[in-house]
Amino acid sequence: MAIYSRSDWDARPPKYQNNMKAFDGVFVHHSAGPITQTVRAIQDFHMDTRGWSDIAYSWLVDHKGNIYEGRGWGIAGGHTRGFNFVSHAICYIGNTEIEGATNAAEESINLLIAEAEIKYGEGYVTPHRDAVGAATACPGTGLVAWMEGGRVVIRTGRPPALIIGDGVNDVIGMGDTGVSVATFQLILVNQGYDEVTVDGDFGPVTEAATKEFQQVLTDAGFTPGAVDGIWGPASNLAYMKQEVTKLYQEHLERTPAVDDSGLAFWAEQATIIGLPAVEAGIMDSEEYKELHATEPPPPPPPPVDPVDPVDPVDPVDPCVCESCTCVHSPEMINDLVEQVITELIERFQGNRTFEEFVENS
């Protein structure tokens, strides 16, 4: 098994891209063509004949179990009408109406489902034909029978390192192969062990990285058991304690002690229901609600009694009375008006008619 990026299979650049809005699950498809069909040929058909922006699928798998990056994680697809912004699609290159998918291809499909859960949490795993409104037989009777027979890992948050096929393998180590090894290798890569190749083969490089990771967990006080390169329940529980500690730091803004009872509880729960469900539980706790409680808004100020507005007086405006630079108080204006009226009365009384008063004034 090998994993090929877009550049590895000479992908054309997309005409445009949109990000997904959420993740609800995974749809499984087949290309309905021969197993010799190339990924580039599928992309050309989708872009040139269908007029789509890119190859429709998120990931593709061939009969040898090789994995090819389509649109990749987080990019809206063109695979399932009505679900392109909330789901990923894995396409088997071949026609399972004619010949069922190989075991190698089925393991690689399981591996991609496992990685989707690591990234996004649990979701549905559904044949394309079962999508609401779909009028298709895709992904063919072969893959549908495989999925309905329970052989596809319809995951619900279990630690990916302990899942193998449709059962559980408690311990993995040197010489083991399969999807459980590949999903554990994904964990190692996500922890920074880039030297590990996700190929489903637990060899010397994976063993060395496992020992290093076990030592990191031991130094942090999470007690993964022996530093022996064998991954089992004790190591997995220690790994979950590390991840739950990160959730505490992010959501509760504190680092729990390694013997904290709450940490032990949530780590144990994570091995059963998965980290996404544990994160939801932490965010529903009273501690989280109290820490992130929104302060109530302050009460509104008491009403103020309205007052009559006072026209401002421009102090540089010249005064209406002669040789005066004062501010015009109501008292001064009243005095001025009284003075003017008195003067007018005196002048009017010295004239026989109003016309003479106006003329003489």
C-alpha angles and dihedrals in degrees: 000000000000133000116225124198123214091263090052092061094038097248120192115239113261119254088231140334138219126197120237116256096213142340119249101156151295132292120206118216140171125217092229089221133103120294087245091065112121125226090236090055090053091049092049091051092049095047102036103031102027094035093227125151095245143336105318101229132077094218137001132206128199130209091267091057094253114150124220126195111236116172088333131211121337097012119115111246138212098225111097121031112238094012105063095106096047106038145047126228130217115197125199110214102232142047114275091188084073102031130004122245117270123252089247091056092047091052090051091050088053090049092054091047088052092050091049089056092048089054102038111012129244123340142152123290108207140168111246091242091063095059112115109267095010115141100191143099091223129165087030132238094285097060093036091055090048092050096043090047089065095248094120113083103243092189128205105185103294114150103276094222091067098050120094122169108310095332142054128265109194097198133032127184147135113351097016118127138185142065095317090059092046093051090049089050087055089057091052092050091049088052090058102265094133093167089073116096117212096229103125092247117118098212136152095289093052091045092052092049090048091054091049091050092048089052091051090052091047092050089051090055097248094126103221092179121244120005091232107127092252116119115213141140096296092052091045092051090050089051090052090051089055092050094045089051087058089052090052091051092048101043107021096033094227139092113236121223113257089247094047109138092218091053091050091049096049093043090054090048090051090061088057109033101018135245097281090059091046090052089053089050093051091049089052094052123112090240091058093045092049093047094049099036111139115239110242114248116260116262116263116263116262115268116269120225109246116246130199109264116245116219108236117240118225105227092207093055109105115252118250091228120075118266093358128134097169130123109258106248118185089249092056092047091051091050091049094050091048091051093050093048092049091051092049092051091051092050093046092051090060092059129071096217137025090242091058089048091054093045093049093044 
